[in-house]
Amino acid sequence: MITDLLLAIVHHLLVFILFAILAVELVWLKQDLDLARLKRLARLDMIYGIVAGLILIVGFSRVFFGLKGWEFYFASHSFWAKIACFAAIGLLSIPPTRRILAWRRRAESEPGFMPAPAEIAGARRYLHIEATIFLLIPIFAAAMARGF
């Protein structure tokens, strides 16, 4: 029982941390992205990926080592909807990550380089979509916990 509780606590904290990182990325991804800001943004984006990976590890640990058992989760449409949302967010995070890394490399080789406003707006659009889909995850989690 203590294992289930600890896994649940860590899982929820990681999810909140992931959302906070996404919000900070949205704030930082704006005009005037010089090399220092791009490096900081790339580092934050890397942490975002690490936290997402930890969420998967801890989440699936809950599935296989938690009190409800894997049968509960695998039979739940809400569980699979949560997984689908998380996968969609993961896929949507790829283009902004690639842009940030490309911008950073270019800024390192071309002093004074700054991404075009349209490119920044495009990357921000992905983050907004990620954040919108992210809001569905607690809805599906609540439905799952209640047997839907």
Buried (B, 14 or more C-beta within 10 A) or exposed (E): EEEBEEBBEBBBEBBEBBBEBBEBBBEBBEEEBEBEBBBEBBEBBEBBBEBBEBBBEBBBBBBEEBEEEEEBBEEBEBBBBBBEBBEBBBEBBEBBBEBBBEBBEBBEEEEEBBBEEEBBEBBBEBBEEBBEBBEBBEEBBEBBEEEE
